[in-house]
Amino acid sequence: MNDLFLIGSTGIPKLIFVSHACILPNLDQLKSIFNVTSNDCLFRSTPLTFDPSLVDIFVAIHCGACLCILSKDIRRNPILISSIFDKSLCTIAQMTPSFFRQINTHCNMLQLKTLILGGEKFPHISNITIQQMIRQNKRVVNIYGLTEMSCWASYYILNENDLERQDGIPLGKALNETSLILKPYIDNQSKTDYFQIILESQTRWTQIGHLSIEKIFIFETDDLIHYDQLNDQIFYVGRRTLTRKRLGVMINLEYIEQIAVQSNLIDECACLTLNEDENLLILLCKFKVENQISALNSFLKSNLSHHFIPNIILSLQSNIPLNINGKIDRTKLYTLYLNTIENSSTNNLINMWQNLLHIIPDTNSNFIFNGGNSLLALTFIEQIKQFYLSIDTNYLFDLILHKTFGDIIEYINNPQQQQQQQQQQKEKSIEYSSSSLPPTTILESNLNDIWSIQRCSKIFLHNKNHLMYQYSSFPKELKFSTQKLILNWKCSMTKCIDASPLIILLDEYRQYVIIGSHAGLINTYQIDNGQLIWSFQANDRIEASGTISRNGQFVLIGDYSGILYIIECSNGKLYSSYQCQGLIKTIPCIHRSIDMIYLGAHDQFIHAIHIQEASSKCIWKFGLNSSCVSSPQLSTDNTRLFVASLGGDVFAFESNDGKLLWKQSLNKPVFSTIAIWNEKFLFVGCVDQKLYCLDCSNGQQKWSFLTNGPIFSSPCIFNNTLFIGCHDQYLYAIDLSTEREGILQWKSLFPSMIYSSSFVYDNGRMVIAASTDGCLRILNTQTGEVICETQVDGNGLFSSPVSYLDYIIVGSRDDYLYCYKLLS
């Protein structure tokens, strides 16, 4: 009897006593299957503790063949193996598929006449070496067995017909004195063609354990197989111990590895899961060529369902660790994973960046310019948080949106230093340029009664002799019986339009729409016919919408270079500008009685700016400790200023000097602009899927309304009803009349998520909303009934629609500004 110590690569380590009756039937038959003669040299790749080594030794002795034996140290070095393998002129080699993958590129495998692969799932038939051996009429064998029934139980000799297989290589026939029994797959009995495999014999027996005297003839494995009834063939799927429940579906790690190898992009790979719920799936890969992660990710997505797609693909410089038997050592994968991300945070972040944006970043790459957006930035942060626990997510969010890939790497590698600098900035949060407003004022306008119309149904009257007034509807608004929308005109702005239209009515004839695009253009068109009135070229791309100065003379728009442009509405000439230290995505807020504006920017400040010719001046600014994309809002009496940040904070200031009145922290970033209702309540949408109602006086939460997706849309309020879109594809109408809670009046499902804000018109009877797939829809405000809709061409609507009389204007990501007309 032979003693064999099993190291436990598939379970708990154990001592196996192998009887001659168990192994002799193997030796007699395998001589023939391996085609061994006295002229051969057998390559022994496994240690004595792995039972295939006994087959190599005794077959070589019985046939008078040579045996090439490697030491433990040499077996770990593919370069040293290749030297010995080639010089010894080995003709027969038995090894695990993992060991084969590691030495295949180093050794002249084609010198073999027989290659036997067992102990793991057989490699995919796309392997070039295997294909060449079969075409050269050499023998390639898929062999299967269990150490407890030492050594092998079945075999299959490949032929040229197998080169066309897409479903793997079968396990083949049972060896002599061995039976293969199929047991129903108890983990999922709905899988009627999947089974556990059981090995049975009348004569082959072993004893397991030091004190055991029981002879074992039946061996239950943890292996799963697929049974092809039509062809009466069984195929190895994987071990039950490597099966995980992920996203509600059972997945097998070996299956993912097998598919990944089929890409021919990698030499070897190994899969592991992290987290208690095992939803985080990692694929460690040794690539044949660098920078192939994106290609592998695309291949996996086209060949696997989303449950099987890894969250992270990591590129390894070293080989996958193998145990002494030549199988993947899965006990070392987690350590390898930690060492890899610790030693190469750059590679880790490159992989995440590639998976999200499908582009390889360099140190100067910007997330937004590489095709990212705010929602993808949040996804990026969630992935980073899995590996780097000490990061400040608010600070990182700003870096991702506004800085470079190199800045992100620098922060990840040294977060404490960056956070210390941030704390120093907090201590200097308010900065003043002067104690009071300069006596100078902007050029007096010669115009009277100028109207402007913005997103969210904000309508303003501008008059040099009075305060600027806000209305909920346009006084001259007609009553419509809308039946359909027809395209009136469209104009190209060279690049996509995310900004929302701004309508300005200078007089009866000069009725314009002003909007910016990613090309840096600020264009003004005649509303009724789309005639270009003037065009202004900004320094960088424009995503922010514009607004009109108190006296109606100037349009104010910011760009990605951080410049706020103050341009004469009538002719497009630059009157003044103001430089922020970060890009601008917000709409400036206008003081209704003095020439003061308020602006949030990605430099993490709220700026109070006095408009004056040539170069406008900062009066005060306050550090928000996070970027601002939520446009600031003023109370009706101009005394209180409200703003929200991407850090999830809502602030209230005294508008004249920037004194902080209160601060309320929400759970997640805020993109939505605050809406003020009855001067008592603030409404703001949040990425945490909630619409919050806060008390204007102290910021305390009155109530919240839960949706099923992040909210990027800004609230639009008409009388006692609030309209807001959501990423869950619904437009919500919420009744505010009780003040104690928001009551759902109705909700309307759109074809895709709603990013833009809605607009109420027709004296509050109709609401216009748009979804990102290009659906532009008009609904009844009372019932949510769809009155009519149209499909806007292009790549989606992120711009908010604005209406004037019977015109609806909206920008699209296909580079065009669209003007539709309402027909009765």
Secondary structure, DSSP 8 states (H G I E B T S, - for coil): -EEEEE--TTSS-EEEEE-HHHHHHHHHHHHHHHT--TT-EEEE-S-TTSTHHHHHHHHHHHHT-EEEE--HHHHT-HHHHHHHHHHTT--EEEE-HHHHHHHHTTS-GGG-SEEEEESS----TT-HHHHHHHHTT-EEEEEE--GGG-S--EEEE--GGGGG-SS--B--EE-TT-EEEEEE-TT-TT-TTEEEEEEE-SS--EEESSS----B-EEEEEEEEEEETTTTEEEEEEEGGGEEEETTEEEEHHHHHHHHHHTSSEEEEEEEEESTT--EEEEEEEESSSS-HHHHHHHHHHHS-GGG--SEEEE-SS---B-TTSSB-GGGHHHHHHHHHHH-HHHHHHHHHHHHHSS---TT-BTTTTT--HHHHHHHHHHHHTT-TT--HHHHHHHHHHSBHHHHHHHHH-HHHHHHHHHHHHTT-EEES-SS--S------S--SEEEEEGGGEEEEE-TTS--EEESS-TT-------EEEEEEEEE-SS---S--EEEE-SSS-EEEEEE-TTSEEEEEETTT--EEEEEE-SS---S--EE-TTSSEEEEE-TTSEEEEEETTT--EEEEEE-SS---S--EE-SSSSEEEEE-TTSEEEEEE--SEE-EEEEEEE-SS---S--EE-TTS-EEEEE-TTSEEEEEETTT--EEEEEE-SS---S--EEETTTEEEEE-TTSEEEEEETTT--EEEEEE-SS---S--EEETTEEEEE-TTSEEEEEE-TTSSS-EEEEEEE-SS---S--EEETTTTEEEEE-TTSEEEEEETTT--EEEEEE--SS---S--EEETTEEEEE-TTSEEEEEEEE-
